[in-house]
Amino acid sequence: MAKISPKRGSLSTVIRSFKSIVTKNSRKINPNFKWQPRFYDRIIRNNNELNRIRNYIVNNPKIWKRDRNNM
């Protein structure tokens, strides 16, 4: 198992540690804290990708009503 486990200092280990610390501290404030289900972490690799994601964040709420009407 040691060969396939994430290595110390790897990105997956850093993210797992970050999320663990956030969870522990958040549960001191709100014992029901949970991470949002059904999402994925994404590494933003350049400015074009960053701008595309920013655009999505800004514009996505604008289509919520339209999406709800289609349900």
N, CA, C and O of each residue as an XYZ file, in Angstrom:
284
protein
N       0.822     -1.201      0.000
C       0.000      0.000      0.000
C       0.867      1.267      0.000
O       0.468      2.295     -0.547
N       2.031      1.187      0.604
C       2.884      2.373      0.691
C       3.279      2.885     -0.690
O       3.489      4.084     -0.874
N       3.380      1.982     -1.657
C       3.779      2.391     -3.003
C       2.697      3.211     -3.705
O       3.009      4.076     -4.523
N       1.427      2.946     -3.390
C       0.351      3.656     -4.081
C      -0.274      4.763     -3.235
O      -1.116      5.509     -3.735
N       0.116      4.888     -1.972
C      -0.409      5.938     -1.101
C       0.176      7.282     -1.506
O       1.308      7.351     -1.985
N      -0.605      8.369     -1.311
C      -0.059      9.696     -1.620
C       1.195      9.974     -0.790
O       1.258      9.641      0.394
N       2.155     10.567     -1.407
C       3.435     10.846     -0.751
C       3.374     12.156      0.019
O       2.650     13.081     -0.350
N       4.142     12.216      1.088
C       4.217     13.425      1.901
C       4.609     14.616      1.025
O       5.564     14.542      0.252
N       3.859     15.713      1.156
C       4.150     16.908      0.378
C       3.500     16.935     -0.987
O       3.574     17.949     -1.680
N       2.859     15.836     -1.398
C       2.179     15.825     -2.698
C       0.929     16.698     -2.617
O       0.434     16.985     -1.526
N       0.433     17.110     -3.752
C      -0.735     17.976     -3.786
C      -1.936     17.325     -3.096
O      -2.651     17.989     -2.344
N      -2.159     16.044     -3.344
C      -3.309     15.383     -2.718
C      -3.165     15.340     -1.200
O      -4.162     15.460     -0.487
N      -1.963     15.174     -0.698
C      -1.737     15.171      0.746
C      -1.952     16.565      1.331
O      -2.539     16.706      2.404
N      -1.484     17.582      0.637
C      -1.668     18.962      1.101
C      -3.153     19.307      1.141
O      -3.619     19.893      2.118
N      -3.895     18.962      0.113
C      -5.333     19.260      0.074
C      -6.066     18.494      1.166
O      -6.927     19.051      1.848
N      -5.730     17.223      1.333
C      -6.375     16.428      2.379
C      -6.106     17.037      3.753
O      -7.013     17.105      4.583
N      -4.874     17.481      4.004
C      -4.535     18.107      5.277
C      -5.300     19.413      5.470
O      -5.825     19.678      6.552
N      -5.361     20.229      4.417
C      -6.096     21.491      4.471
C      -7.558     21.245      4.825
O      -8.108     21.895      5.714
N      -8.179     20.305      4.127
C      -9.591     20.028      4.362
C      -9.820     19.465      5.762
O     -10.849     19.740      6.378
N      -8.893     18.699      6.257
C      -9.002     18.150      7.604
C      -8.965     19.268      8.651
O      -9.782     19.295      9.572
N      -8.013     20.184      8.499
C      -7.891     21.300      9.446
C      -9.129     22.189      9.387
O      -9.661     22.583     10.425
N      -9.590     22.506      8.178
C     -10.790     23.336      8.019
C     -11.986     22.653      8.661
O     -12.769     23.305      9.352
N     -12.139     21.358      8.447
C     -13.260     20.614      9.024
C     -13.228     20.668     10.543
O     -14.241     20.971     11.173
N     -12.083     20.380     11.136
C     -11.973     20.393     12.600
C     -12.306     21.762     13.179
O     -13.045     21.856     14.160
N     -11.769     22.827     12.583
C     -12.020     24.173     13.100
C     -13.451     24.629     12.830
O     -14.054     25.300     13.667
N     -13.991     24.277     11.686
C     -15.361     24.672     11.358
C     -16.367     23.997     12.266
O     -17.383     24.593     12.621
N     -16.096     22.761     12.644
C     -17.018     22.036     13.529
C     -17.010     22.581     14.947
O     -17.922     22.291     15.722
N     -16.000     23.364     15.302
C     -16.015     24.064     16.595
C     -17.064     25.169     16.566
O     -17.678     25.476     17.588
N     -17.266     25.759     15.406
C     -18.247     26.829     15.225
C     -19.614     26.241     14.910
O     -20.623     26.642     15.490
N     -19.637     25.304     14.003
C     -20.885     24.664     13.573
C     -20.653     23.155     13.527
O     -20.031     22.646     12.594
N     -21.156     22.443     14.538
C     -20.918     20.986     14.591
C     -21.451     20.227     13.373
O     -21.039     19.095     13.124
N     -22.356     20.835     12.618
C     -22.929     20.171     11.448
C     -22.195     20.482     10.148
O     -22.679     20.158      9.064
N     -21.026     21.111     10.257
C     -20.268     21.465      9.053
C     -20.014     20.235      8.198
O     -19.638     19.179      8.706
N     -20.224     20.382      6.891
C     -19.911     19.334      5.923
C     -19.402     19.997      4.650
O     -19.775     21.127      4.332
N     -18.563     19.294      3.940
C     -18.132     19.766      2.640
C     -19.258     19.551      1.642
O     -20.031     18.599      1.757
N     -19.342     20.432      0.673
C     -20.367     20.325     -0.357
C     -20.202     19.007     -1.111
O     -19.102     18.681     -1.556
N     -21.289     18.249     -1.254
C     -21.174     16.991     -2.002
C     -21.127     17.247     -3.510
O     -21.495     18.321     -3.986
N     -20.683     16.271     -4.219
C     -20.673     16.276     -5.686
C     -19.937     17.470     -6.281
O     -20.506     18.233     -7.061
N     -18.737     17.619     -5.929
C     -17.907     18.649     -6.542
C     -16.537     18.037     -6.788
O     -16.235     16.950     -6.295
N     -15.734     18.723     -7.531
C     -14.371     18.245     -7.726
C     -13.406     19.406     -7.596
O     -13.716     20.543     -7.951
N     -12.236     19.096     -7.082
C     -11.182     20.091     -6.986
C     -10.583     20.293     -8.365
O     -10.475     19.352     -9.152
N     -10.203     21.504     -8.646
C      -9.620     21.797     -9.949
C      -8.422     22.706     -9.750
O      -8.503     23.700     -9.029
N      -7.334     22.376    -10.374
C      -6.149     23.224    -10.357
C      -6.237     24.152    -11.556
O      -6.327     23.699    -12.696
N      -6.210     25.451    -11.296
C      -6.281     26.448    -12.358
C      -4.861     26.675    -12.856
O      -3.983     27.099    -12.104
N      -4.652     26.387    -14.130
C      -3.296     26.334    -14.662
C      -2.842     27.578    -15.423
O      -1.646     27.750    -15.655
N      -3.783     28.456    -15.819
C      -3.358     29.651    -16.545
C      -4.452     30.719    -16.458
O      -5.545     30.453    -15.959
N      -4.155     31.917    -16.941
C      -5.100     33.034    -16.847
C      -6.361     32.812    -17.675
O      -7.444     33.237    -17.274
N      -6.236     32.156    -18.817
C      -7.427     31.885    -19.634
C      -8.413     31.006    -18.874
O      -9.617     31.264    -18.868
N      -7.894     29.977    -18.240
C      -8.755     29.093    -17.462
C      -9.351     29.830    -16.264
O     -10.526     29.647    -15.947
N      -8.558     30.652    -15.605
C      -9.045     31.445    -14.481
C     -10.175     32.363    -14.919
O     -11.191     32.462    -14.230
N     -10.018     33.032    -16.047
C     -11.058     33.938    -16.540
C     -12.323     33.184    -16.942
O     -13.430     33.676    -16.726
N     -12.170     31.999    -17.523
C     -13.331     31.192    -17.886
C     -14.110     30.769    -16.636
O     -15.341     30.791    -16.633
N     -13.401     30.389    -15.591
C     -14.048     29.980    -14.343
C     -14.708     31.176    -13.667
O     -15.818     31.060    -13.148
N     -14.039     32.316    -13.670
C     -14.649     33.533    -13.099
C     -15.938     33.880    -13.838
O     -16.942     34.229    -13.216
N     -15.909     33.785    -15.149
C     -17.083     34.070    -15.962
C     -18.230     33.117    -15.603
O     -19.382     33.533    -15.485
N     -17.900     31.857    -15.435
C     -18.909     30.868    -15.046
C     -19.525     31.232    -13.692
O     -20.744     31.182    -13.531
N     -18.687     31.597    -12.726
C     -19.177     31.939    -11.385
C     -20.102     33.149    -11.440
O     -21.138     33.164    -10.776
N     -19.747     34.143    -12.206
C     -20.555     35.361    -12.313
C     -21.867     35.091    -13.048
O     -22.921     35.571    -12.632
N     -21.807     34.332    -14.127
C     -22.982     34.159    -14.981
C     -23.884     32.993    -14.617
O     -25.051     32.981    -15.009
N     -23.391     32.030    -13.892
C     -24.190     30.850    -13.578
C     -25.490     31.182    -12.840
O     -26.533     30.649    -13.215
N     -25.481     32.035    -11.811
C     -26.746     32.342    -11.128
C     -27.808     32.962    -12.047
O     -29.006     32.845    -11.789
N     -27.362     33.613    -13.104
C     -28.306     34.239    -14.028
C     -29.176     33.215    -14.744
O     -30.285     33.539    -15.169
N     -28.696     31.996    -14.882
C     -29.480     30.986    -15.605
C     -30.266     30.065    -14.672
O     -30.966     29.174    -15.152
N     -30.171     30.252    -13.356
C     -30.866     29.388    -12.419
C     -32.371     29.393    -12.647
O     -33.008     28.339    -12.663
N     -32.930     30.570    -12.821
C     -34.379     30.645    -13.011
C     -34.785     29.885    -14.277
O     -35.764     29.140    -14.265
N     -34.051     30.067    -15.344
C     -34.340     29.360    -16.583
C     -34.248     27.847    -16.373
O     -35.090     27.096    -16.865
N     -33.230     27.407    -15.646
C     -33.074     25.979    -15.381
C     -34.222     25.449    -14.542
O     -34.709     24.347    -14.796
N     -34.663     26.204    -13.554
C     -35.780     25.757    -12.710
C     -37.075     25.647    -13.509
O     -37.905     24.778    -13.245
N     -37.239     26.535    -14.485
C     -38.443     26.497    -15.311
C     -38.478     25.278    -16.221
O     -39.547     24.860    -16.664
N     -37.310     24.707    -16.499
C     -37.232     23.536    -17.366
C     -37.426     22.230    -16.624
O     -37.476     21.170    -17.247
N     -37.535     22.283    -15.317
C     -37.682     21.054    -14.523
C     -39.103     20.558    -14.542
O     -39.409     19.536    -13.928
